[in-house]
Amino acid sequence: MRSHLPAHPIRDKSPVDAMPTAYGQAVDYERIKSAVREILLAIGEDPNREGLRETPARVARSFAELTAGNRMDPRSFLKTVFCEKYNQVVLLRSIPFHSLCEHHLLPFTGHAHVAYLPHGRVVGLSKIARLVEGFALRLQLQERLTDQIADAIMEELRPRGTICILEATHACMTIRGVRKPGSKMITSAIRGIFQKNHASRSEALALIYGTSGLQ
C-alpha cells in the first residue's frame, strides 16, 4: 500500500513537535518503513499480512515522535529568564520522562528531579520540564541525559549550583537479557555549590527525597 506520509516531522502527533528551535535533518519516513519491513522479513514474519501491513508506517511515525529531541535545541527553553533576588533552592520534582536506550532501541521511563540555587536569574518551571523532555527524546544513555540537563542549567541560567537526579526503569533490563523487572537505575549530576558545600547539598537532597516517596 502506498504511503501518504509527509517528508517532514509530524506536527499533530505529539506536543513535543510544537517546541521551538527545531534543527537537524528531517525524518526520512520511507527509509524507516523499508528498514522495518526488512526486520519483519528477517524474523520470519509476512509484512503483507493484514496485521502488519501498516506496521512500517506506524513505526516510522513512532520513531519520529520518540526522537523529536534530535530536531530541537532544548537549551532554547532556558533563554527567557527573570531577574529575581530569590536565593533559596528551586526544585521541580518527579518530572515524568521517557527515552530510548541507544544500545537496544528499547524505552526507559522514569522521573527527573531538578533543583538549582539561583544567582539573580530564574526560569519558568515549565521550561525545566521541557528541557528534560527535549534531551530525553533522543537515543540516549541515562548517564548522558543526566549530565546534559545539569550542564544546560549551569551554562544558561548561571546559578550557584544545580542537582539533577534521574530514576528510571529500563526495558532492555526488564524484558530481555537479565530480565529483572522492578529494578531501577538512579543517576545524579551535581554542580557548583551543591558539589562543594555539604550543607547546601544536604538541603537540596532533603527536598528531593524527603516526601518524594523514593525508596
GUVEX-856785 format. One record per atom (N, C-alpha, C, O): x, y, z. Coordinates in steps of 0.05 Angstrom, whole numbers, plus 32768, in hexadecimal, padded with zeros to 4 digits. Example, Ala and Ser with C-alpha at 12.3 -4.5 7.8 and 13.67 -1.06 7.14 Angstrom:
2
81087F8E809C/80F67FA6809C/81087FBE809C/811D7FBE80A9/81017FD3808E/81117FEB808F/81028001809D/810C801780A1/
***
This chain:
215
80117FE88000/800080008000/801280198000/8025801B800F/800B802C7FEF/801C80447FEC/801780568004/8000805B800B/802C80618010/802980738027/8026808F801E/80328098800A/8017809E802D/801480BB8028/802080CB803F/801880E28044/803380BF804D/803F80CD8064/805080E48059/805C80E28044/805080FB8068/805F81128060/807D810D8064/808580FC8073/808D811C8055/80AA81198057/80B6812C806C/80CC81358069/80A781328081/80B181448096/80A4813A80B0/8091812B80AF/80AF814380C8/80A4813A80E1/8086814080E3/807D815580DC/8077812D80EE/805A813080F2/805581458107/80638145811C/804281568103/803E816C8116/802581688128/80218178813A/801581548122/7FFD81518132/7FFC81378142/7FE7812F814C/8014812B8145/801581118153/801F81148170/801881048181/802F81288176/803B812B8190/803F81488196/804781588185/803A815181B0/8040816C81B8/805D817481B3/8063818B81AF/806F816081B4/808B816681B1/809181738196/80A281848194/8082816A8181/808781758167/808181928164/808A819F8151/8073819D8178/806D81BA8178/808281CB8185/808181E38185/809781BE8190/80AC81CC819D/80BC81DD8189/80BE81D68172/80C781F48193/80D582068181/80F181FC817A/80FB81E98185/80FE820B8168/811A82078160/811F81EB8156/813281DE8160/810F81E28144/811581C88137/812E81CA8126/813381DF811A/813D81B48125/815581B58115/815C8198810E/815081858118/816F819480FC/8177817980F4/8168816F80DC/8156817C80D1/816F815780D4/8163814B80BC/8147814180C1/8140813780D7/8136814580AD/811A813C80AF/8119811E80B0/812B811080A6/8103811380BB/810080F680BC/80FB80EB80A0/80EB80F58091/810A80D6809A/810780C88080/80F380B18085/80FC809A808A/80D980B68082/80C580A28087/80C880898075/80C58073807F/80CD808E805C/80CE80778049/80E680658050/80E3804C804D/80FB80708059/811380608060/810D804F8079/81148037807A/80FF805B808C/80F8804C80A4/80E58035809D/80E8801F80A7/80D1803B808C/80BE80278084/80CC800F8076/80C57FF8807B/80DF80158065/80ED80008057/80FD7FEF806B/80FE7FD68069/81097FFC807F/81197FEE8093/81077FDC80A4/810E7FC580AA/80F07FE680AC/80DE7FD680BC/80D47FBE80AC/80D17FA880B7/80CE7FC28093/80C57FAC8082/80DB7F968081/80D47F7E8082/80F47F9E807F/810A7F8B807E/810C7F7C8099/81117F648099/81087F8A80AF/81087F7D80C9/80F27F6880CB/80F77F5280D5/80DB7F6F80C2/80C47F5C80C3/80CB7F4380B3/80C57F2C80BC/80D67F47809C/80DE7F30808B/80F47F1F8099/80F47F078099/81077F2D80A6/811E7F2080B3/81157F0E80CA/81227EFA80D0/80FF7F1580D8/80F67F0580EF/80E17EF180E6/80D57EE480F7/80DD7EEE80CC/80CB7EDA80C3/80AE7EE280C0/809D7ED080BE/80A97EFC80C1/808D7F0580BE/80867F0C80A1/80987F0E8090/806D7F0F809C/80647F178081/805A7F348083/80447F3A808D/806A7F478079/80627F64807A/80487F6A806C/803C7F7F8070/803F7F58805B/80277F5D804C/800D7F538059/7FF77F57804F/80107F44806F/7FF87F3A807C/7FE97F528089/7FF57F66808E/7FD07F4E808D/7FBE7F658095/7FC97F7480AE/7FC97F8C80AE/7FD17F6580C2/7FD97F7280DB/7FF27F8280D9/7FF77F9380EA/80037F7C80C5/801D7F8980C3/801F7F9C80AC/80337FAA80A8/800A7F9D809C/800B7FAD8083/80127FCA8088/80227FD68079/80077FD6809E/800C7FF280A4/80217FF680B9/8027800C80C2/802D7FE080C3/80417FE180D8/80597FF380D1/8061800380E1/80657FF080BA/807C800180B3/8075801F80B5/8085802F80BF/805E802780AB/8056804380AD/8051804B80CA/8058806280D2/8046803980DA/8041804080F6/805C80438105/805F80558115/806E803180FF/80898033810C/8097804D8104/80A4805A8114/8094805580EB/80A1806D80E1/8096808580F1/80A5809680FA/807C808680F4/8070809C8103/8079809B8120/807E80B0812D/807A8083812B/808280808147/809F808A814C/80A48098815F/80B18082813A/80CD808B813D/80D080A98139/80E280B58145/80BF80B48128/80C080D28125/80B980DF8140/80C680F38147/80A580D4814D/809E80DF8168/80B480DB817C/80BB80ED818B/80BD80C2817D/80D080BA8193/80EC80C78190/80FB80C681A2/80F180D28178/810B80DF8174/810880FC816D/811A81088160/80F281088175/80EC8124816E/810281378179/8106814C816F/810F812E818E/8124813F819A/813C81438188/814B8156818B/813F81328174/815581358160/8151814E814F/816481588143/81388157814E/8132816D813C/812A8186814B/811B81978141/813581898163/813081A18173/814981A78184/815A81968188/814A81BF818E/815F81C781A0/815381CA81BC/814781DF81C1/815581B781CE/814881B981E8/815081D181F8/814181DC8208/816981DB81F3/817281F28202/8162820C81FC/8163821F820B/8154820B81E5/8144822381DE/812F822981F3/8126824081F5/812782158202/811282198216/811C8229822E/810C8233823E/8136822B8230/8142823A8247/814B8256823F/81588264824F/8144825F8227/814D8279821E/813D8290822A/814782A6822C/8124828B8231/811482A0823E/8116829D825C/810B828A8268/812482B08268/812882AF8285/811D82C88292/811882DC8285/811982C682AD/810F82DD82BC/812382E482D2/812E82D282DF/812982FD82D5/813C830682E9/812D83088304/811B83188308/813682F78317/812A82F68331/814182F38346/815582E88340/813C82FE835E/815082FC8373/814C82E38384/815982E08398/813A82D2837C/813482B9838A/814E82A9838C/815B82A48378/815582A183A5/816F829383A9/816C827983B8/817E827083C5/8155826C83B5/8151825183C0/814D823D83AA/814B82448392/814D822383B1/814C820E839E/8131820E838F/811C8212839A/8133820B8374/811C82088363/811C81EA835A/813081E1834F/810781DC835F/810681C08358/80ED81B98349/80D781C18350/80F081AA8333/80DA819E8325/80DE81808327/80F28175831C/80CD81738335/80D08157833C/80BD8145832C/80A7814D8325/80C6812D8327/80B58118831B/80AB812082FF/8093811E82F9/80BD812982EE/80B6813082D3/80B6811682C3/80CB810A82C0/809F810D82B8/809F80F482A9/80AF80F8828F/80AE810D8282/80BD80E38287/80CB80E4826D/80CC80C78262/80CA80B48270/80D080C68248/80D680AC823B/80EB80B18225/80EC80C68219/80FB809D8221/8110809F820D/811580848201/810980708209/8127808381ED/812F806A81E1/814C806381E7/815E807481E1/8151804C81F1/816D804381F6/817A803F81DB/8170803181CA/8191804B81D7/819E804A81BD/81AB802F81B8/81B4802981A1/81AD801E81CC/81B9800381C8/81A67FEF81BD/81AE7FDE81AD/818C7FF081C4/81797FDC81BB/81607FE981AE/814E7FDA81A5/815F800381AD/8147801281A3/812E800A81B2/8118800881A6/8131800581CC/811A7FFF81DD/8117801681F0/812A802481F6/80FE801B81FA/80F98032820A/810480308227/8105801A8232/810B80468232/810E8048824F/80FD80608259/80FD8075824C/80EF805C826E/80DC80708278/80E080758296/80E8806482A4/80DA808D829E/80DD809382BA/80D680B082C1/80C680BD82B3/80E480BB82D5/80DF80D682DF/80F980E482E3/810D80D882EB/80F980FE82DD/8110810F82E2/810A812282F9/80F4812C82FB/811E81278309/811D813B831E/813381508319/814A81498319/812B81698315/813E817D830D/813C81958321/812781A08325/8153819B832D/815481B18340/816B81C48338/817F81BB832E/816781DE833E/817D81F1833A/817B8207834E/8165820D8358/819182138354/8193822A8367/819882438356/81AF8247834D/818482548352/8187826A8340/819D827E8349/81A482808360/81A7828C8335/81BA82A2833A/81B082BA832B/81BE82C58319/819882C38331/818C82DA8325/817B82D5830C/816F82E78302/817A82BB8303/816B82B482EB/815A829B82F1/8165828782FA/8140829C82EB/812F828582ED/8121828182D2/8120829382C2/8115826982CF/8108826282B7/80ED825582BE/80EA824982D3/80DA825782AC/80C0824B82B1/80C3822D82B4/80D2822082A6/80B4822182C7/80B8820582CE/80B181F382B6/80BD81DE82B3/809D81FB82A6/809681EB828F/80AE81E8827B/80B081D4826D/80BF81FC827C/80D781FB826A/80EA81E58272/80F881D98261/80EC81E0828C/80FD81CA8296/80F281AF828C/8101819E8284/80D881AC828E/80CB81938285/80D0818F8267/80D68179825E/80CE81A58258/80D381A3823B/80F0819D8235/80F6818F8221/810281A88245/811F81A28242/812481848245/813281788235/81188179825A/811B815C825F/8110814C8247/811E813A823E/80F98154823E/80EC81458228/80FC8148820E/80FF813481FF/8107815F8209/8116816481F1/812E815381EF/8135814881DA/813D81508205/8154813F8205/814D81218206/815C811081FC/8136811A8213/812E80FE8215/812680F281FA/812A80DB81F5/8119810381E9/810E80F881D0/812480F681BB/8123810281A6/813780E581C1/814E80DF81B0/815780C281B6/814E80B781CA/816880B781A6/8175809E81AF/818980A681C5/819A80B781C1/8186809A81DD/819480A481F4/81A0808E8205/819A80778202/81B280978216/81BB8089822E/81B180998245/81B280B28244/81A8808C825A/819E809B8271/81B480AD827D/81AE80C38286/81CC80A3827E/81E280B38289/81E680CD8279/81EA80E28285/81E680CA825F/81EA80E2824E/81D280F58251/81D7810D8253/81BA80EB8251/81A380FC8254/81A4810C826E/819D8124826E/81AC80FF8284/81AF810D829D/81C28124829B/81BD813A82A5/81D9811F8290/81EE8134828D/81E4814B827A/81E981628280/81D781448265/81CE81588252/81BA816C825F/81BC8184825A/81A88162826F/81958173827D/81A381868290/819E819E8290/81B5817B82A1/81C3818B82B4/81D5819F82A7/81D681B782AF/81E481978292/81F681AA8285/81E781C18277/81F081D78277/81D081BB826B/81C081D0825E/81B781E48272/81B881FC826D/81AE81DC828A/81A581EE829E/81BC81FF82A8/81BA821882AB/81D381F382AD/81EB820282B6/81F4821782A2/81FA822E82A9/81F482108288/81FE82218274/81EB8237826B/81F3824D8264/81D18231826C/81BD82448263/81B282568279/81AE826E8275/81AE824B8291/81A3825B82A7/81B9826782B9/81B5827A82C7/81D1825B82B7/81E8826382C8/81E0826582E6/81E5827982F3/81D4824F82F1/81CD824F830D/81E5824A831E/81FB82458314/81E1824A8338/81F78244834A/81FD8226834A/8213821D8351/81E982168343/81EC81FA8341/81D381EC8338/81BD81F88337/81D581D3832F/81BE81C48327/81C281A6832D/81D8819D832E/81AB81998331/81AB817C8335/819681708322/8180817A8321/819E815B8314/818B814D8303/818C812F830B/81A281238309/817681238313/817581078319/816080FA8308/814981038307/816780E482FB/815580D582EA/815180B982F5/816480AC82FD/813880B082F6/8131809582FF/8121808882E9/810D809382E1/812B807282DE/811D806682C7/811E804882C7/8130803B82D2/810A803C82BA/8109802082B5/810F801B8297/810480288286/812180088291/812B80048276/81207FE9826C/81247FD48277/81127FEB8255/81067FD38249/811C7FC08240/81187FA8823F/81337FCA8239/81497FB98230/81537FA78246/81617F948242/814C7FAE825F/81537F9D8276/813C7F8E8282/81407F79828E/81247F98827D/810D7F8B828A/80FF7F768278/80F37F648283/81007F79825E/80F27F66824C/81047F55823B/80FA7F44822C/811E7F5A823C/81327F4A822D/814B7F47823E/814D7F528254/815E7F388233/81777F358241/81747F2A825D/816A7F138260/817C7F398271/817B7F2F828D/815E7F2D8297/81597F1E82AA/814C7F3C828B/812F7F3A8292/812A7F3E82B0/81237F2B82BE/812F7F5682BA/812B7F5C82D6/81167F7282D9/811D7F8982DE/80FC7F6B82D6/80E77F8082D9/80E77F8C82F4/80ED7F7F8308/80E17FA682F5/80E17FB4830F/80FB7FC28315/80FB7FD38327/81107FBB8308/812A7FC8830D/812A7FE48302/811E7FE982ED/81377FF68310/813880128307/8155801C8307/816580138317/815A802E82F5/8174803B82F4/8172805882FD/8160806682F4/81838060830E/8183807C8318/819E80898311/81B3807E8318/819D80A08304/81B680AE82FD/81B380CB8308/819D80D5830B/81CA80D7830D/81CA80F38317/81E08103830A/81F580F98303/81DA811D8307/81EE813082FE/81ED81478312/81D881548314/8203814D831F/820481628334/82188176832B/822F81708326/8210818F832B/822181A58320/822281BC8334/821081C08345/823881CC8332/823A81E58341/823B81E1835F/824881CF8369/822C81F3836D/822D81F3838B/822481D98397/822C81D183AC/821281CB8389/820881B18393/821E819C8394/821D818983A4/8231819F8383/8248818C8382/825C81938398/8269818283A2/825E81AD839E/827381B683B0/826A81B983CD/827A81B583E0/825081BF83D1/824681C583EB/823381AF83F5/821D81AB83E9/823B81A1840A/822B818A8413/82108193841D/81FC81858418/820E81AA842B/81F581B38436/81E181B98420/81C981B28422/81EA81C7840B/81D981CE83F4/81CF81B483E6/81B881B283DE/81E281A283E2/81DB818983D5/81C7817983E5/81B3816E83DA/81CB817883FF/81B881698411/819C81768410/818881688411/819B8190840F/8181819E840E/8172819783F5/815A819183F5/8180819883DE/8173819183C5/816A817483C4/8154816E83BB/817B816283CD/8174814683CD/815D814083E0/814D812E83DA/815C814E83F6/8146814B8409/812B815383FC/8117814683FF/812C816983EC/8114817183DE/810C815D83C9/80F4815883C5/8120815183BB/811A813D83A7/810F812483B2/80FB811983A9/811C811983C7/811680FF83D1/810380FF83E9/80F680EB83EF/8100811683F6/80F28117840F/80D5810D840D/80CC80FD841E/80C6811683F9/80AA810E83F6/80A4810383DA/808C810283D2/80B980FB83CC/80B480F383B0/80AC80D683AE/80A280CE8399/80AF80C783C3/80A780AB83C2/80BB809983B5/80B5808183B1/80D380A383AE/80E7809283A2/80F2807E83B7/80F5808583CF/80F8806683AE/8102805183C0/8120804F83BC/812D803E83C9/
***
